[in-house]
């Protein structure tokens, strides 16, 4: 059972999973905001907060991916590429 939760934790905390969840938040809340604008209603709702939170999650996850890519690049520059040896 511990192995299951460890695997689940790795999946949930993976940067690409975070991006996917964040994009779902942005898309669904964006749809609600668009629908509200079509109805000419101008009231602040939970979907506005979810949209902002989703954007913050996307930026955070992209920063994490970018940092990992920079670290990998520096590692390759320092050690040189390995050719399967």
TATA-V778420 format. One record per run of one state. SS is the DSSP state (a for helix, b for strand, c for the rest). FROM is the first residue (numbers start at 0). TO is the last residue. Records with the same first field share a line. If there is no record, write none. Layout:
SS=FROM-TO, FROM-TO
This chain:
c=0-0, 12-13, 38-44, 79-84
a=1-11, 14-37, 45-78
